[in-house]
Amino acid sequence: MQFEESIEVQASPKTVFALYADVAAWASWDPDVRSSAIAGRFASGATGRLKPAKGPESKITFTEVVADKSFTVESRLPLCVMRFEHELSATSRGTTVMHRVSFLGLLAPLFGRVIGGQIRKGLPRTLAGLKRAAERSGAALNP
């Protein structure tokens, strides 16, 4: 199972990426995150934790981080991997931000139904929060 959402943001990819890199502050713009943390720097191979607004805290692994372009984080479930991909594409007016969620493995159909529906409903809110934060941050950096 896989689904994605995109939004146009009037801020540079660098500005948006800076919000991603500040893992401890994700809850300030993502209403579906209660808390998040990373052990070390925002780089491929880093690990951390994420407590969603609903559900248990989970361990996360940053499987790929490409500065100002993308990052992917995975969380292991029983016989399933939940993958969150975040991609930034520069446009003439700022950045297209895309978030994609995939469930992979034997129990992917089950977790896709049980958890996926809530995540899918929350993606537009998450992207709207990121857009507000990035546009405020971008305006502050480029008055």
C-alpha positions in Angstrom: 0.0 0.0 0.0 1.3 3.5 -0.9 -0.2 7.0 -1.0 1.2 10.5 -1.3 0.3 14.2 -1.0 2.0 17.3 -2.4 1.8 21.0 -1.7 3.3 24.2 -3.2 5.3 26.2 -0.7 6.6 29.8 -1.3 10.0 29.1 0.3 13.2 27.7 -0.9 14.0 24.0 -0.7 16.8 25.0 1.8 14.2 26.7 4.1 11.9 23.6 4.0 14.8 21.2 4.5 15.9 23.2 7.6 12.5 22.4 9.2 13.0 18.7 8.5 16.5 18.8 9.9 15.2 20.2 13.2 13.7 16.8 14.2 13.0 17.9 17.8 10.7 20.6 16.5 8.6 18.5 14.1 5.6 18.8 16.5 5.6 22.6 16.2 4.4 22.3 12.6 3.0 18.7 12.3 -0.2 18.3 14.3 0.1 14.5 14.1 3.4 14.4 15.9 3.5 14.7 19.7 7.3 14.4 20.0 10.3 13.4 18.0 14.1 13.1 18.5 17.2 12.1 16.7 20.4 10.6 18.0 23.2 12.6 16.4 23.0 14.6 13.2 20.3 14.6 10.5 22.1 12.2 8.2 21.7 8.8 6.5 21.9 6.0 9.1 20.8 8.2 12.0 18.2 6.8 14.4 15.6 8.4 16.6 12.1 8.1 17.9 8.7 9.5 17.1 5.6 9.7 19.2 2.5 10.3 17.1 -0.5 12.2 18.4 -2.3 8.8 18.4 -0.5 5.6 18.9 2.7 4.3 20.6 6.2 5.8 20.3 8.3 4.1 17.7 11.9 3.9 16.8 12.8 5.4 13.4 15.8 5.1 11.1 16.8 7.8 8.6 17.6 5.6 5.7 18.5 8.3 3.3 19.1 12.1 3.7 20.1 14.3 0.8 20.6 17.9 1.8 17.9 20.3 0.5 16.4 17.5 -1.7 14.9 14.6 0.3 14.9 12.3 3.3 13.4 8.9 4.0 12.6 7.5 7.4 11.5 4.0 8.3 9.8 2.4 11.2 9.7 -1.4 11.7 6.4 -3.1 12.6 5.9 -6.8 13.0 6.5 -8.3 9.5 6.2 -4.8 8.0 8.2 -1.7 7.3 6.5 1.7 7.3 8.4 4.1 5.0 7.9 7.9 4.9 9.6 9.6 1.9 9.9 13.4 1.7 10.9 15.1 -1.5 11.6 18.7 -2.4 11.6 20.1 -5.9 12.5 23.7 -6.6 10.0 25.7 -8.7 9.9 29.3 -10.0 7.7 30.2 -7.0 9.4 28.2 -4.3 9.2 24.4 -3.7 6.9 21.5 -4.4 6.9 19.3 -1.3 5.8 15.7 -1.6 5.3 13.2 1.2 4.8 9.5 0.3 3.9 6.7 2.8 4.5 3.0 1.9 3.8 -0.2 3.8 6.1 -3.0 2.8 6.3 -6.7 3.9 4.0 -9.6 4.7 1.7 -7.7 7.0 1.7 -4.5 4.8 -2.0 -4.9 3.8 -3.0 -5.2 7.5 -1.0 -2.2 8.7 -1.9 -0.2 5.6 -5.6 -0.6 6.6 -5.1 -0.2 10.4 -2.6 2.7 10.4 -2.6 3.9 6.9 -6.1 5.5 6.9 -5.2 7.8 9.8 -1.9 8.7 8.3 -3.5 9.4 4.9 -6.1 11.7 6.6 -3.4 13.5 8.4 -1.0 14.2 5.4 -2.9 17.3 4.2 -2.7 18.8 7.8 1.0 17.9 8.1 1.8 19.6 4.7 -0.3 22.6 5.6 1.6 23.0 8.8 5.0 22.6 7.1 3.9 25.2 4.5 3.0 27.8 7.2 6.2 27.2 9.0 8.4 27.4 5.9 6.7 30.5 4.6 7.0 32.2 8.0 10.7 31.1 8.2 11.4 32.1 4.6 9.8 35.5 5.0 11.9 36.1 8.2 15.1 35.1 6.3 14.2 37.1 3.1 12.4 40.3 4.2 
